């Protein structure tokens, strides 16, 4: 008997000591063993286990490029060091300048798991923890789930497990040729594979697979919305948080991706002449022969002049699939069609936006005196395409005139009108699509839907300082697109951002993460059994509103007259 104990002890010592692995953060998956890292959070020194760079699918390289993901990761021998992040997916990152091949790769389908620490002896005696799965933004063109942007500290201090994921971007994730070799929406199906991985394995990290909330910002919020709309994601999550985006935004859906794919082929000298099935096969073979660098470089060159004119800078996006593979299609109707039919997952939902979303978009539009002249001479390009109006129609002219009057009092655009211009761009890019999403969801959902507006103008908003650095004239009050991220996550892409005691920043971190994690745990941002806070308890300078909605939106002191304006516009002129 003593011999057996000695042998077992020797194996234990060899496994964990010789490999410098701590048994505190060790997980045995059915395709390999992981050694995580034991860490403490920045604010409260909470101990947690960090597992980074976990493969959740086969590398989508070679003949798997453009295909649906294969959700069976390659196994490995020995113990995998999970203290290092996996590489981000190939991308054109013009926002943060992180698109070099030293940090990106086609082999990029990794996720990270951050779990409040439970010892190996007691983990099975604790109630399984709520799980929150973060889907990053970036216009489906750039971004990743790693810690420079999305450090876990603030969220997991609320005793939840956080999972962050990578997924294929741009042409790699959204090439749609209507064939099984390139069916479209591979990036969204990557997310499905990651959510399926969570269902299968998260219990090994102390998580509850029956209590999963998916949440995301910008294109990540649009992704969350797509999972609500797609039958492929049924049962993989139980609640949803959408921050500054939905599937109705103009930058989240493109039904012309096949033509763009053939234009990309032309630019890369692929010998195809039509959009036929045979040429689609030839094209995908040609594109697989190109280097990742060539595809990355040329994918942004297929945007036509008319799309540029209307401020649409993104190409390969989610789209309708037409392949006839049974049960393999993620999306077969437009988001608007599905919402109108009430065909979406009826789950508790938290959805909202920031009060000055347009600040970031103004930088992308390169606002300057020449741009003002261009818009003054061609205001048509600011009329939302989602209205479905022909530019030469009377209705189009009426909408344009109403917009000029409402936002600018018929004055020509200039720097003196930068605030109302920011509001218009906010509405065009984010607010109105989110508002329409809320209205349509409340018409057919029997689950609680909560809305919010974030307007904290503090020192942790990562986007606004970059905007002001680009042009000091954009130093106007409010929170830009992406600015809430600095309060949800330990963002440190620009370097350390220490949080001082007794500050707006610390109070906002505590408040925002409490709302989000309460919602994940209980379905109520204020916690189990509590009434929703009355809106008047919040002031507009630090406006984060949470309330259950009906068919109206934020009937509070923070309600925008702009929403009433656009509600009337869509009621009168909307053709969809």
C-alpha positions as CSV (number, residue, x, y, z in Angstrom):
1,X,0.0,0.0,0.0
2,X,2.8,2.5,0.9
3,X,4.4,1.7,-2.4
4,X,1.3,2.7,-4.3
5,X,1.0,6.0,-2.4
6,X,4.7,6.7,-3.1
7,X,4.3,6.1,-6.8
8,X,1.2,8.3,-6.9
9,X,3.0,11.0,-5.0
10,X,6.0,10.8,-7.3
11,X,3.7,11.2,-10.4
12,X,2.1,14.2,-8.8
13,X,5.5,15.8,-8.1
14,X,6.8,15.0,-11.6
15,X,3.6,16.4,-13.2
16,X,3.3,19.6,-11.3
17,X,6.8,20.4,-10.0
18,X,9.0,19.4,-12.8
19,X,6.9,21.4,-15.3
20,X,6.6,24.4,-13.0
21,X,2.8,24.0,-13.0
22,X,0.6,24.9,-10.1
23,X,-2.2,22.4,-9.2
24,X,-4.3,25.4,-8.1
25,X,-5.1,26.4,-11.7
26,X,-5.1,23.1,-13.6
27,X,-7.8,21.8,-15.9
28,X,-7.9,18.5,-17.8
29,X,-9.9,18.8,-21.0
30,X,-10.7,15.7,-23.1
31,X,-8.2,16.9,-25.7
32,X,-5.4,18.1,-23.5
33,X,-4.3,19.4,-20.1
34,X,-4.1,23.1,-19.2
35,X,-1.9,24.9,-16.7
36,X,-3.3,28.4,-15.9
37,X,-2.0,31.2,-13.8
38,X,-3.0,32.2,-10.3
39,X,-3.4,36.0,-10.1
40,X,-5.1,38.7,-8.1
41,X,-7.3,41.5,-9.4
42,X,-6.1,45.1,-9.4
43,X,-8.8,46.7,-7.2
44,X,-9.8,44.2,-4.5
45,X,-7.0,41.7,-4.7
46,X,-9.4,38.9,-5.4
47,X,-7.6,35.7,-6.3
48,X,-8.5,34.1,-9.6
49,X,-7.3,31.6,-12.2
50,X,-6.4,32.9,-15.7
51,X,-6.4,30.4,-18.6
52,X,-5.4,32.1,-21.8
53,X,-5.0,30.9,-25.4
54,X,-7.2,27.9,-25.2
55,X,-8.0,26.4,-28.7
56,X,-11.7,25.9,-29.2
57,X,-11.7,24.7,-32.9
58,X,-9.2,23.5,-35.4
59,X,-7.0,26.2,-37.0
60,X,-8.9,27.5,-40.0
61,X,-5.9,27.3,-42.4
62,X,-5.2,25.7,-45.7
63,X,-8.3,24.0,-47.1
64,X,-10.3,25.2,-44.0
65,X,-9.8,28.8,-44.9
66,X,-13.3,30.4,-45.4
67,X,-15.1,27.3,-44.3
68,X,-17.3,26.8,-41.3
69,X,-15.2,26.0,-38.2
70,X,-14.3,22.5,-37.3
71,X,-15.2,22.5,-33.5
72,X,-12.8,19.7,-32.6
73,X,-9.5,21.3,-31.5
74,X,-6.3,19.5,-32.2
75,X,-5.2,17.6,-29.1
76,X,-1.8,18.0,-27.6
77,X,0.6,16.0,-25.4
78,X,1.8,17.1,-22.0
79,X,0.6,20.2,-20.3
80,X,-0.2,23.3,-22.3
81,X,0.9,26.6,-20.8
82,X,-2.3,28.7,-20.5
83,X,-0.5,31.8,-19.2
84,X,0.0,33.2,-22.7
85,X,-2.6,34.6,-25.0
86,X,-3.2,33.1,-28.5
87,X,-2.6,35.3,-31.5
88,X,-5.4,37.6,-32.7
89,X,-7.0,36.9,-36.1
90,X,-5.7,38.5,-39.3
91,X,-7.0,42.1,-39.5
92,X,-6.8,45.6,-40.7
93,X,-6.7,47.5,-37.5
94,X,-6.7,51.2,-38.3
95,X,-8.1,52.1,-34.8
96,X,-5.3,50.8,-32.6
97,X,-2.6,50.0,-35.1
98,X,-2.1,46.4,-34.0
99,X,-2.3,44.7,-37.4
100,X,1.3,43.5,-37.7
101,X,2.0,39.8,-38.3
102,X,3.8,39.6,-35.0
103,X,0.4,39.7,-33.2
104,X,-2.0,38.2,-35.7
105,X,-2.3,34.9,-37.5
106,X,-4.9,32.7,-39.3
107,X,-4.5,30.2,-36.5
108,X,-6.4,32.4,-34.1
109,X,-9.5,30.5,-32.7
110,X,-8.6,30.8,-29.1
111,X,-10.5,31.9,-26.0
112,X,-9.6,33.0,-22.5
113,X,-11.3,31.9,-19.2
114,X,-11.0,33.9,-16.0
115,X,-12.4,32.2,-12.9
116,X,-12.5,33.4,-9.3
117,X,-10.2,31.1,-7.4
118,X,-11.6,27.9,-5.9
119,X,-9.1,25.2,-4.8
120,X,-9.1,21.8,-6.5
121,X,-10.4,20.3,-3.2
122,X,-13.5,22.6,-2.9
123,X,-14.4,23.6,-6.4
124,X,-17.0,20.8,-6.7
125,X,-18.6,21.8,-3.4
126,X,-19.4,25.4,-4.5
127,X,-22.5,26.3,-6.4
128,X,-21.4,26.7,-10.1
129,X,-20.8,30.3,-11.0
130,X,-22.6,32.5,-13.5
131,X,-20.7,32.7,-16.9
132,X,-20.3,35.9,-19.0
133,X,-19.0,35.4,-22.6
134,X,-17.6,38.6,-24.1
135,X,-17.7,39.1,-27.9
136,X,-15.4,42.0,-29.0
137,X,-16.2,44.7,-31.4
138,X,-14.2,46.2,-34.3
139,X,-16.6,46.4,-37.3
140,X,-16.0,42.6,-38.0
141,X,-12.7,43.8,-39.4
142,X,-10.4,44.1,-36.3
143,X,-10.1,43.4,-32.6
144,X,-9.5,40.5,-30.3
145,X,-10.5,39.2,-26.9
146,X,-7.2,39.7,-25.2
147,X,-6.3,41.6,-22.1
148,X,-4.9,44.9,-23.5
149,X,-8.4,45.8,-24.3
150,X,-10.5,43.5,-22.1
151,X,-8.7,42.9,-18.8
152,X,-10.9,40.7,-16.5
153,X,-10.3,42.3,-13.1
154,X,-13.4,44.5,-12.7
155,X,-16.0,42.0,-13.8
156,X,-14.7,38.9,-12.0
157,X,-14.5,40.8,-8.7
158,X,-18.3,40.4,-8.8
159,X,-17.9,36.6,-8.6
160,X,-18.7,35.5,-12.1
161,X,-16.6,33.7,-14.7
162,X,-15.5,35.7,-17.7
163,X,-14.8,34.2,-21.1
164,X,-13.4,36.3,-24.0
165,X,-13.0,35.0,-27.5
166,X,-11.4,35.5,-30.9
167,X,-13.2,34.9,-34.2
168,X,-12.3,35.3,-37.8
169,X,-12.5,38.8,-39.3
170,X,-12.9,40.5,-42.6
171,X,-12.7,38.3,-45.7
172,X,-11.4,35.3,-43.6
173,X,-14.6,35.3,-41.5
174,X,-17.2,36.6,-43.9
175,X,-16.5,35.6,-47.5
176,X,-19.8,34.4,-48.9
177,X,-19.9,32.7,-52.3
178,X,-22.9,30.6,-51.7
179,X,-21.0,27.4,-51.7
180,X,-19.9,25.0,-49.0
181,X,-16.3,26.1,-49.5
182,X,-17.2,29.6,-48.6
183,X,-20.8,29.7,-47.2
184,X,-20.5,33.0,-45.4
185,X,-20.7,34.0,-41.7
186,X,-17.8,31.8,-40.7
187,X,-16.8,34.4,-38.1
188,X,-20.3,34.2,-36.4
189,X,-20.1,30.4,-36.6
190,X,-16.7,30.6,-34.9
191,X,-18.6,32.3,-32.1
192,X,-21.1,29.5,-32.1
193,X,-18.2,27.0,-31.8
194,X,-16.9,29.0,-28.8
195,X,-20.3,29.1,-27.1
196,X,-20.6,25.3,-27.7
197,X,-17.2,24.9,-26.1
198,X,-18.5,26.8,-23.1
199,X,-21.5,24.5,-22.8
200,X,-19.2,21.4,-22.9
201,X,-16.3,22.5,-20.7
202,X,-17.1,25.5,-18.5
203,X,-18.1,23.3,-15.6
204,X,-14.5,22.2,-15.3
205,X,-13.6,25.8,-14.5
206,X,-16.4,26.1,-11.9
207,X,-19.0,27.6,-14.3
208,X,-22.7,26.9,-14.8
209,X,-23.4,26.1,-18.4
210,X,-27.1,26.8,-17.7
211,X,-26.4,30.3,-16.7
212,X,-24.5,31.9,-19.6
213,X,-24.9,35.6,-20.6
214,X,-23.4,36.7,-23.9
215,X,-22.4,40.4,-24.1
216,X,-20.6,42.6,-26.6
217,X,-20.0,46.1,-27.8
218,X,-20.4,47.6,-31.3
219,X,-19.9,44.7,-33.8
220,X,-19.8,42.5,-30.7
221,X,-23.3,43.8,-29.8
222,X,-24.4,43.1,-33.3
223,X,-23.0,39.6,-33.0
224,X,-25.0,39.1,-29.8
225,X,-28.1,40.2,-31.6
226,X,-27.3,37.8,-34.5
227,X,-27.1,34.9,-32.0
228,X,-30.5,35.9,-30.8
229,X,-31.8,35.8,-34.4
230,X,-30.1,32.5,-35.4
231,X,-31.5,29.0,-34.7
232,X,-27.9,27.8,-34.8
233,X,-27.3,29.5,-31.4
234,X,-30.4,28.1,-29.6
235,X,-29.7,26.9,-26.1
236,X,-26.1,28.2,-26.0
237,X,-26.9,31.3,-23.9
238,X,-29.7,32.4,-21.5
239,X,-29.4,36.2,-21.4
240,X,-28.0,39.0,-23.6
241,X,-26.4,42.4,-23.3
242,X,-26.0,44.6,-26.3
243,X,-23.8,47.7,-26.0
244,X,-23.9,50.3,-28.8
245,X,-25.0,48.0,-31.6
246,X,-27.5,45.6,-33.1
247,X,-27.9,43.7,-36.4
248,X,-29.9,46.6,-37.8
249,X,-26.9,49.0,-37.9
250,X,-25.7,49.8,-41.5
251,X,-22.2,48.5,-40.6
252,X,-23.4,45.1,-39.4
253,X,-25.0,43.6,-42.5
254,X,-24.2,43.4,-46.2
255,X,-26.1,41.5,-48.8
256,X,-23.7,42.4,-51.6
257,X,-20.8,40.3,-50.3
258,X,-20.7,38.0,-53.3
259,X,-20.1,40.8,-55.8
260,X,-17.5,42.2,-53.4
261,X,-15.8,38.7,-53.3
262,X,-15.6,38.7,-57.1
263,X,-14.2,42.2,-57.1
264,X,-11.5,41.0,-54.6
265,X,-10.7,38.2,-57.0
266,X,-10.3,40.6,-59.9
267,X,-8.0,42.8,-57.8
268,X,-5.9,39.7,-57.0
269,X,-5.8,38.5,-60.6
270,X,-8.0,35.5,-60.1
271,X,-9.2,34.4,-63.6
272,X,-13.0,34.4,-63.1
273,X,-15.5,36.2,-65.3
274,X,-19.0,35.5,-63.8
275,X,-20.8,34.9,-60.6
276,X,-21.6,31.3,-61.6
277,X,-21.3,28.3,-59.3
278,X,-18.3,27.1,-61.3
279,X,-16.5,30.4,-61.1
280,X,-17.3,30.6,-57.4
281,X,-15.4,27.3,-57.0
282,X,-12.5,28.7,-59.1
283,X,-12.5,31.9,-57.1
284,X,-12.3,30.3,-53.7
285,X,-9.5,28.0,-54.9
286,X,-7.6,31.1,-56.2
287,X,-8.1,33.0,-52.9
288,X,-6.8,30.1,-50.9
289,X,-3.6,30.3,-52.9
290,X,-3.1,33.9,-51.9
291,X,-1.2,34.8,-48.8
292,X,-3.0,36.1,-45.7
293,X,-1.1,39.4,-46.2
294,X,-2.5,39.8,-49.8
295,X,-6.0,39.1,-48.6
296,X,-5.7,41.5,-45.7
297,X,-4.3,44.3,-48.0
298,X,-6.8,44.0,-50.8
299,X,-10.0,43.3,-48.8
300,X,-10.5,47.0,-48.0
301,X,-10.1,48.1,-51.7
302,X,-13.3,46.6,-53.0
303,X,-15.6,49.3,-51.5
304,X,-17.2,51.3,-54.3
305,X,-17.3,55.0,-54.5
306,X,-21.0,55.1,-53.5
307,X,-20.4,53.3,-50.3
308,X,-17.6,55.6,-49.4
309,X,-19.9,58.5,-50.2
310,X,-22.4,57.3,-47.6
311,X,-19.8,56.7,-45.0
312,X,-19.7,52.9,-45.2
313,X,-16.1,51.7,-44.9
314,X,-16.6,48.0,-44.2
315,X,-16.8,45.2,-46.7
316,X,-17.0,41.6,-45.7
317,X,-19.8,41.5,-43.1
318,X,-22.6,39.1,-41.9
319,X,-24.9,38.2,-44.8
320,X,-27.7,35.9,-45.8
321,X,-26.5,32.3,-46.6
322,X,-27.9,30.5,-49.6
323,X,-26.1,27.1,-49.4
324,X,-28.4,24.1,-49.2
325,X,-26.4,22.3,-46.5
326,X,-29.1,21.2,-43.9
327,X,-28.8,22.8,-40.5
328,X,-25.5,24.6,-41.4
329,X,-26.9,28.0,-42.2
330,X,-26.5,30.7,-39.6
331,X,-28.7,33.3,-41.3
332,X,-31.3,32.8,-44.1
333,X,-33.3,36.0,-43.8
334,X,-32.4,39.6,-43.1
335,X,-32.3,40.8,-39.4
336,X,-35.2,43.1,-40.1
337,X,-37.4,40.3,-41.5
338,X,-36.6,38.1,-38.5
339,X,-37.4,40.9,-36.0
340,X,-40.7,41.7,-37.7
341,X,-41.7,38.1,-37.5
342,X,-40.7,38.0,-33.8
343,X,-38.3,35.2,-34.8
344,X,-35.6,35.6,-32.2
345,X,-34.5,34.1,-28.8
346,X,-36.9,35.4,-26.1
347,X,-34.3,35.9,-23.3
348,X,-33.9,38.7,-20.8
349,X,-32.0,41.5,-22.6
350,X,-30.1,44.6,-21.5
351,X,-29.5,47.0,-24.4
352,X,-28.4,50.6,-24.8
353,X,-25.9,53.1,-26.1
354,X,-23.6,56.0,-25.1
355,X,-24.8,59.5,-25.4
356,X,-22.1,60.8,-27.8
357,X,-21.5,57.7,-29.9
358,X,-20.7,59.9,-32.9
359,X,-17.4,61.2,-31.5
360,X,-15.5,58.1,-32.7
361,X,-17.3,58.1,-36.1
362,X,-16.4,61.7,-36.7
363,X,-12.8,60.8,-36.6
364,X,-13.4,58.0,-39.1
365,X,-15.1,60.5,-41.4
366,X,-12.1,62.8,-41.2
367,X,-14.1,65.9,-40.4
368,X,-12.5,69.1,-41.7
369,X,-13.5,72.2,-43.6
370,X,-13.5,70.4,-46.9
371,X,-15.8,67.7,-45.5
372,X,-18.2,70.4,-44.3
373,X,-18.3,71.8,-47.9
374,X,-18.8,68.4,-49.3
375,X,-21.8,67.7,-47.1
376,X,-23.3,71.1,-47.6
377,X,-23.2,70.4,-51.3
378,X,-24.5,66.8,-50.9
379,X,-26.5,66.4,-47.7
380,X,-28.2,63.4,-49.3
381,X,-25.5,61.1,-48.0
382,X,-26.7,61.7,-44.4
383,X,-30.2,60.4,-45.0
384,X,-30.3,56.8,-43.5
385,X,-30.3,54.1,-46.2
386,X,-32.6,52.0,-44.0
387,X,-35.5,54.2,-44.9
388,X,-35.3,52.7,-48.4
389,X,-36.0,56.0,-50.2
390,X,-34.9,56.8,-53.7
391,X,-32.7,59.9,-53.7
392,X,-34.8,61.6,-56.4
393,X,-38.1,61.0,-54.7
394,X,-40.2,63.6,-53.0
395,X,-40.2,61.7,-49.7
396,X,-36.4,61.6,-49.7
397,X,-36.3,65.4,-50.2
398,X,-38.8,65.9,-47.3
399,X,-36.7,63.8,-44.9
400,X,-33.6,65.7,-45.8
401,X,-35.3,69.0,-45.3
402,X,-36.7,67.9,-41.9
403,X,-33.2,66.7,-40.8
404,X,-31.6,70.0,-41.8
405,X,-34.2,71.9,-39.8
406,X,-34.2,69.6,-36.8
407,X,-30.5,69.3,-36.3
408,X,-29.0,72.5,-37.8
409,X,-31.9,74.9,-38.0
410,X,-31.2,75.1,-41.7
411,X,-27.7,76.6,-41.1
412,X,-24.8,75.3,-43.3
413,X,-22.6,72.8,-41.5
414,X,-19.4,74.2,-39.8
415,X,-17.4,73.8,-36.7
416,X,-20.0,75.9,-34.8
417,X,-22.5,73.1,-35.3
418,X,-20.2,70.2,-34.2
419,X,-22.4,69.1,-31.3
420,X,-25.6,68.7,-33.3
421,X,-23.5,67.1,-36.1
422,X,-22.1,64.6,-33.5
423,X,-25.7,63.9,-32.4
424,X,-26.8,63.2,-36.0
425,X,-23.8,60.9,-36.6
426,X,-24.6,59.2,-33.3
427,X,-28.2,58.6,-34.4
428,X,-27.3,57.5,-37.9
429,X,-24.6,55.0,-36.8
430,X,-26.0,53.6,-33.5
431,X,-28.9,55.2,-31.7
432,X,-31.7,54.8,-34.2
433,X,-30.9,51.2,-35.1
434,X,-30.7,50.3,-31.4
435,X,-33.9,52.1,-30.8
436,X,-35.7,50.3,-33.6
437,X,-34.4,47.0,-32.3
438,X,-35.8,47.7,-28.8
439,X,-39.2,48.7,-30.2
440,X,-39.5,45.5,-32.3
441,X,-38.2,43.2,-29.6
442,X,-40.7,44.6,-27.0
443,X,-43.6,44.0,-29.5
444,X,-43.1,40.2,-29.4
445,X,-40.9,39.3,-26.4
446,X,-42.4,38.1,-23.1
447,X,-39.1,38.5,-21.3
448,X,-37.7,41.5,-19.5
449,X,-35.9,44.1,-21.6
450,X,-33.9,46.8,-19.9
451,X,-32.4,49.9,-21.6
452,X,-29.6,52.2,-20.6
453,X,-27.8,55.3,-21.7
454,X,-24.2,55.8,-20.6
455,X,-22.9,59.3,-20.4
456,X,-20.0,59.3,-17.9
457,X,-17.4,61.7,-19.2
458,X,-14.5,60.4,-17.1
459,X,-10.8,59.7,-17.4
460,X,-11.1,56.0,-18.2
461,X,-13.0,56.3,-21.5
462,X,-10.4,55.0,-24.0
463,X,-11.8,56.5,-27.1
464,X,-12.5,60.2,-26.3
465,X,-8.8,61.0,-25.4
466,X,-7.8,59.6,-28.8
467,X,-10.5,61.7,-30.5
468,X,-9.4,64.9,-28.8
469,X,-5.8,64.1,-29.6
470,X,-6.8,63.9,-33.3
471,X,-8.7,67.2,-33.2
472,X,-9.2,69.3,-30.1
473,X,-12.3,70.8,-31.6
474,X,-14.1,67.6,-30.8
475,X,-13.6,68.1,-27.1
476,X,-17.4,68.1,-26.4
477,X,-19.1,66.6,-23.4
478,X,-20.3,63.0,-23.2
479,X,-19.1,59.5,-23.8
480,X,-17.9,58.4,-27.2
481,X,-18.6,55.0,-28.8
482,X,-16.4,52.4,-26.9
483,X,-15.9,54.7,-23.9
484,X,-17.8,52.5,-21.4
485,X,-15.2,49.7,-22.0
486,X,-12.7,51.4,-19.7
487,X,-15.2,51.0,-16.8
488,X,-16.2,47.4,-17.5
489,X,-12.7,46.1,-18.2
490,X,-9.2,46.8,-17.0
491,X,-8.2,48.4,-20.3
492,X,-4.5,49.1,-20.6
493,X,-3.6,49.3,-24.2
494,X,-2.2,52.8,-23.7
495,X,-0.4,51.8,-20.6
496,X,-1.4,51.4,-16.9
497,X,-4.6,53.2,-15.9
498,X,-4.6,53.1,-12.1
499,X,-7.9,53.8,-10.4
500,X,-7.9,56.3,-7.6
501,X,-10.1,56.0,-4.5
502,X,-13.2,58.2,-4.1
503,X,-13.4,59.2,-7.8
504,X,-16.1,59.2,-10.5
505,X,-14.1,56.5,-12.3
506,X,-14.1,54.1,-9.3
507,X,-17.7,54.7,-8.6
508,X,-18.6,54.1,-12.2
509,X,-16.6,50.9,-12.4
510,X,-18.4,49.6,-9.3
511,X,-21.8,50.7,-10.5
512,X,-21.5,49.5,-14.1
513,X,-20.0,46.1,-13.3
514,X,-22.6,45.6,-10.6
515,X,-25.4,46.3,-13.0
516,X,-24.0,44.0,-15.7
517,X,-23.2,41.1,-13.4
518,X,-26.4,41.4,-11.4
519,X,-28.2,41.1,-14.7
520,X,-26.1,38.0,-15.6
521,X,-26.9,36.4,-12.3
522,X,-30.5,37.2,-11.8
523,X,-32.0,38.8,-15.0
524,X,-32.3,42.1,-13.2
525,X,-29.6,44.8,-13.2
526,X,-30.4,45.6,-9.6
527,X,-30.3,42.1,-8.3
528,X,-32.8,39.4,-7.4
529,X,-36.2,40.5,-6.2
530,X,-35.4,44.3,-6.3
531,X,-37.4,46.9,-8.1
532,X,-35.8,48.8,-10.9
533,X,-34.4,52.1,-9.8
534,X,-36.4,55.1,-10.5
535,X,-34.8,57.1,-13.4
536,X,-34.9,60.4,-11.4
537,X,-32.3,59.0,-9.0
538,X,-29.8,59.5,-11.8
539,X,-28.6,62.9,-13.0
540,X,-27.8,63.6,-16.6
541,X,-24.1,64.4,-16.0
542,X,-23.6,60.8,-15.0
543,X,-26.5,59.2,-16.8
544,X,-26.7,55.4,-16.7
545,X,-30.4,54.6,-16.8
546,X,-31.8,51.1,-16.4
547,X,-35.6,50.4,-16.6
548,X,-37.9,47.9,-18.0
549,X,-39.4,49.0,-21.4
550,X,-42.7,48.7,-23.1
551,X,-43.2,50.1,-26.5
552,X,-41.8,53.4,-25.5
553,X,-38.1,54.2,-24.8
554,X,-36.6,55.9,-21.8
555,X,-39.5,58.0,-20.7
556,X,-37.2,59.9,-18.4
557,X,-35.3,63.2,-18.1
558,X,-32.6,61.7,-20.3
559,X,-35.0,60.9,-23.2
560,X,-33.8,62.4,-26.4
561,X,-36.2,64.5,-28.5
562,X,-34.2,63.0,-31.3
563,X,-35.9,59.6,-30.7
564,X,-39.3,61.1,-31.1
565,X,-38.1,62.8,-34.3
566,X,-36.9,59.5,-35.8
567,X,-39.9,57.6,-34.6
568,X,-42.1,59.9,-36.6
569,X,-39.8,59.8,-39.6
570,X,-39.9,56.0,-39.8
571,X,-43.6,55.9,-39.2
572,X,-44.2,58.3,-42.1
573,X,-41.5,57.5,-44.5
574,X,-40.1,54.1,-43.7
575,X,-40.7,51.6,-46.5
576,X,-39.4,48.5,-44.7
